[in-house]
């Protein structure tokens, strides 16, 4: 069992955290704490638990890589944490450790937000919800996902849930098997060749590969330019702290709107914030106002 060193942190403090490994790079404490402070000056503060007394704090914990679902359950339940965000590599074991799974997380089989309620752990997946919140205004009719890893699966399930047609392209054909039940699939090589001749048209092109981590493109520059020149939005799930990713640089050069992982981070964090702190029933119009205020404050915190 993990040693719970945060028990009795402060008796009246409402404590939240992001859990992962590595975790020192996480922007989650910055954006959550900034939003908490910003809302103290908002008329919407009345809907947020504990915020009136400035007793809410969000931090981060690096957990051991060998952590299992039982240890994670004990750590959260026995600590003073009222809610956590979970990042790599613990989203799958977070799904296994909660008492109840809500919404699309049950289909994705991964949880990134946990709320402690009446000695039970309730799990959500705000990654998928955050992605959809980012693209909803573009009213996509056809989406291309580059990559077939965990993030691509979450996005695919969310797109399928909203009945938005999509195609998945990946270097390894074997990994495409998961997607064949609800999407078109194509090898990255075939897509590259097609794009060099007659590029297919997609409303949104999503880079769900890890190429940006290595400052690379997911496909040849020429093929990518042809693809992006026909789309409304280019979306890289990765982000660079101080500059555009290579994928977003190409989109910018093609004069195509682009978003990156910071945008998705903010939207998923804002949704998690609502799960953590919403104290009472709120009508849809005021919920929308509150959500926009949270997003605006988080965007400001990281300069977007």
RADA-V211950 format. One record per residue. N is the residue number from 1. RES is the residue in one small letter. D_LAST is the distance of its C-alpha to the last C-alpha in Angstrom with 1 decimal. Layout:
# RADA-V211950
n:N res:RES d_last:D_LAST
n:N res:RES d_last:D_LAST
This chain:
# RADA-V211950
n:1 res:x d_last:40.0
n:2 res:x d_last:37.0
n:3 res:x d_last:37.7
n:4 res:x d_last:35.8
n:5 res:x d_last:35.1
n:6 res:x d_last:32.8
n:7 res:x d_last:35.5
n:8 res:x d_last:36.1
n:9 res:x d_last:32.9
n:10 res:x d_last:33.3
n:11 res:x d_last:35.4
n:12 res:x d_last:33.1
n:13 res:x d_last:29.7
n:14 res:x d_last:27.7
n:15 res:x d_last:26.4
n:16 res:x d_last:23.8
n:17 res:x d_last:22.7
n:18 res:x d_last:21.3
n:19 res:x d_last:24.1
n:20 res:x d_last:24.2
n:21 res:x d_last:25.6
n:22 res:x d_last:24.0
n:23 res:x d_last:21.6
n:24 res:x d_last:20.8
n:25 res:x d_last:17.6
n:26 res:x d_last:16.2
n:27 res:x d_last:13.0
n:28 res:x d_last:14.6
n:29 res:x d_last:16.5
n:30 res:x d_last:13.6
n:31 res:x d_last:11.6
n:32 res:x d_last:15.0
n:33 res:x d_last:16.6
n:34 res:x d_last:13.9
n:35 res:x d_last:14.2
n:36 res:x d_last:18.0
n:37 res:x d_last:18.2
n:38 res:x d_last:16.1
n:39 res:x d_last:18.4
n:40 res:x d_last:21.4
n:41 res:x d_last:21.0
n:42 res:x d_last:20.6
n:43 res:x d_last:23.7
n:44 res:x d_last:22.5
n:45 res:x d_last:23.3
n:46 res:x d_last:26.8
n:47 res:x d_last:25.7
n:48 res:x d_last:24.3
n:49 res:x d_last:26.9
n:50 res:x d_last:27.6
n:51 res:x d_last:24.6
n:52 res:x d_last:27.0
n:53 res:x d_last:28.5
n:54 res:x d_last:25.5
n:55 res:x d_last:27.1
n:56 res:x d_last:24.3
n:57 res:x d_last:22.8
n:58 res:x d_last:20.9
n:59 res:x d_last:21.7
n:60 res:x d_last:22.3
n:61 res:x d_last:25.6
n:62 res:x d_last:26.6
n:63 res:x d_last:29.5
n:64 res:x d_last:32.3
n:65 res:x d_last:32.1
n:66 res:x d_last:35.5
n:67 res:x d_last:34.4
n:68 res:x d_last:36.0
n:69 res:x d_last:35.4
n:70 res:x d_last:38.1
n:71 res:x d_last:36.8
n:72 res:x d_last:33.3
n:73 res:x d_last:34.9
n:74 res:x d_last:36.9
n:75 res:x d_last:34.1
n:76 res:x d_last:32.0
n:77 res:x d_last:35.0
n:78 res:x d_last:36.7
n:79 res:x d_last:33.7
n:80 res:x d_last:32.3
n:81 res:x d_last:29.1
n:82 res:x d_last:28.5
n:83 res:x d_last:25.9
n:84 res:x d_last:24.1
n:85 res:x d_last:21.5
n:86 res:x d_last:23.1
n:87 res:x d_last:21.7
n:88 res:x d_last:23.8
n:89 res:x d_last:26.7
n:90 res:x d_last:27.7
n:91 res:x d_last:26.5
n:92 res:x d_last:29.9
n:93 res:x d_last:31.9
n:94 res:x d_last:29.8
n:95 res:x d_last:31.0
n:96 res:x d_last:34.5
n:97 res:x d_last:34.4
n:98 res:x d_last:33.4
n:99 res:x d_last:36.1
n:100 res:x d_last:34.4
n:101 res:x d_last:31.9
n:102 res:x d_last:30.1
n:103 res:x d_last:28.9
n:104 res:x d_last:27.9
n:105 res:x d_last:27.9
n:106 res:x d_last:31.6
n:107 res:x d_last:31.4
n:108 res:x d_last:28.8
n:109 res:x d_last:30.8
n:110 res:x d_last:27.8
n:111 res:x d_last:26.2
n:112 res:x d_last:22.9
n:113 res:x d_last:23.3
n:114 res:x d_last:26.5
n:115 res:x d_last:27.7
n:116 res:x d_last:31.0
n:117 res:x d_last:33.2
n:118 res:x d_last:36.9
n:119 res:x d_last:37.3
n:120 res:x d_last:35.8
n:121 res:x d_last:32.6
n:122 res:x d_last:30.8
n:123 res:x d_last:28.5
n:124 res:x d_last:25.6
n:125 res:x d_last:23.4
n:126 res:x d_last:19.9
n:127 res:x d_last:18.6
n:128 res:x d_last:20.5
n:129 res:x d_last:19.7
n:130 res:x d_last:15.9
n:131 res:x d_last:16.3
n:132 res:x d_last:18.4
n:133 res:x d_last:16.1
n:134 res:x d_last:13.5
n:135 res:x d_last:16.4
n:136 res:x d_last:18.7
n:137 res:x d_last:17.9
n:138 res:x d_last:18.9
n:139 res:x d_last:22.3
n:140 res:x d_last:23.1
n:141 res:x d_last:26.8
n:142 res:x d_last:26.7
n:143 res:x d_last:24.3
n:144 res:x d_last:24.8
n:145 res:x d_last:24.0
n:146 res:x d_last:24.5
n:147 res:x d_last:25.8
n:148 res:x d_last:27.9
n:149 res:x d_last:26.9
n:150 res:x d_last:25.8
n:151 res:x d_last:22.4
n:152 res:x d_last:24.1
n:153 res:x d_last:26.7
n:154 res:x d_last:24.4
n:155 res:x d_last:22.7
n:156 res:x d_last:26.2
n:157 res:x d_last:27.6
n:158 res:x d_last:24.9
n:159 res:x d_last:25.4
n:160 res:x d_last:29.1
n:161 res:x d_last:28.9
n:162 res:x d_last:27.3
n:163 res:x d_last:29.9
n:164 res:x d_last:27.5
n:165 res:x d_last:29.5
n:166 res:x d_last:28.0
n:167 res:x d_last:29.2
n:168 res:x d_last:28.7
n:169 res:x d_last:29.4
n:170 res:x d_last:30.1
n:171 res:x d_last:32.0
n:172 res:x d_last:34.4
n:173 res:x d_last:36.3
n:174 res:x d_last:37.4
n:175 res:x d_last:34.0
n:176 res:x d_last:33.9
n:177 res:x d_last:36.7
n:178 res:x d_last:34.5
n:179 res:x d_last:32.8
n:180 res:x d_last:36.0
n:181 res:x d_last:36.9
n:182 res:x d_last:34.1
n:183 res:x d_last:32.6
n:184 res:x d_last:33.7
n:185 res:x d_last:33.5
n:186 res:x d_last:33.9
n:187 res:x d_last:34.1
n:188 res:x d_last:31.4
n:189 res:x d_last:34.2
n:190 res:x d_last:35.5
n:191 res:x d_last:32.1
n:192 res:x d_last:31.7
n:193 res:x d_last:35.2
n:194 res:x d_last:34.7
n:195 res:x d_last:31.5
n:196 res:x d_last:33.4
n:197 res:x d_last:36.0
n:198 res:x d_last:34.8
n:199 res:x d_last:31.2
n:200 res:x d_last:30.8
n:201 res:x d_last:28.4
n:202 res:x d_last:25.6
n:203 res:x d_last:23.0
n:204 res:x d_last:20.5
n:205 res:x d_last:20.8
n:206 res:x d_last:19.4
n:207 res:x d_last:19.6
n:208 res:x d_last:20.8
n:209 res:x d_last:22.7
n:210 res:x d_last:22.2
n:211 res:x d_last:22.4
n:212 res:x d_last:19.0
n:213 res:x d_last:20.1
n:214 res:x d_last:22.8
n:215 res:x d_last:20.9
n:216 res:x d_last:23.0
n:217 res:x d_last:22.9
n:218 res:x d_last:24.4
n:219 res:x d_last:27.0
n:220 res:x d_last:28.4
n:221 res:x d_last:26.2
n:222 res:x d_last:28.6
n:223 res:x d_last:28.7
n:224 res:x d_last:24.9
n:225 res:x d_last:24.6
n:226 res:x d_last:27.3
n:227 res:x d_last:25.7
n:228 res:x d_last:22.2
n:229 res:x d_last:23.9
n:230 res:x d_last:25.2
n:231 res:x d_last:22.2
n:232 res:x d_last:19.7
n:233 res:x d_last:16.8
n:234 res:x d_last:16.4
n:235 res:x d_last:14.9
n:236 res:x d_last:15.0
n:237 res:x d_last:15.3
n:238 res:x d_last:14.9
n:239 res:x d_last:12.1
n:240 res:x d_last:12.5
n:241 res:x d_last:11.2
n:242 res:x d_last:11.5
n:243 res:x d_last:11.9
n:244 res:x d_last:12.1
n:245 res:x d_last:14.7
n:246 res:x d_last:18.0
n:247 res:x d_last:17.7
n:248 res:x d_last:14.4
n:249 res:x d_last:16.1
n:250 res:x d_last:19.1
n:251 res:x d_last:17.2
n:252 res:x d_last:15.7
n:253 res:x d_last:19.3
n:254 res:x d_last:20.6
n:255 res:x d_last:18.4
n:256 res:x d_last:17.3
n:257 res:x d_last:14.1
n:258 res:x d_last:12.4
n:259 res:x d_last:10.2
n:260 res:x d_last:10.5
n:261 res:x d_last:11.4
n:262 res:x d_last:8.1
n:263 res:x d_last:8.0
n:264 res:x d_last:11.7
n:265 res:x d_last:11.5
n:266 res:x d_last:9.7
n:267 res:x d_last:12.2
n:268 res:x d_last:15.1
n:269 res:x d_last:14.5
n:270 res:x d_last:14.5
n:271 res:x d_last:17.7
n:272 res:x d_last:19.2
n:273 res:x d_last:18.5
n:274 res:x d_last:20.6
n:275 res:x d_last:23.3
n:276 res:x d_last:23.4
n:277 res:x d_last:23.6
n:278 res:x d_last:24.8
n:279 res:x d_last:28.2
n:280 res:x d_last:30.0
n:281 res:x d_last:30.3
n:282 res:x d_last:27.9
n:283 res:x d_last:28.3
n:284 res:x d_last:25.9
n:285 res:x d_last:24.6
n:286 res:x d_last:23.8
n:287 res:x d_last:22.3
n:288 res:x d_last:19.9
n:289 res:x d_last:19.1
n:290 res:x d_last:18.6
n:291 res:x d_last:16.4
n:292 res:x d_last:14.0
n:293 res:x d_last:14.1
n:294 res:x d_last:13.4
n:295 res:x d_last:10.3
n:296 res:x d_last:9.0
n:297 res:x d_last:10.0
n:298 res:x d_last:8.6
n:299 res:x d_last:5.0
n:300 res:x d_last:6.0
n:301 res:x d_last:8.0
n:302 res:x d_last:6.0
n:303 res:x d_last:3.8
n:304 res:x d_last:0.0
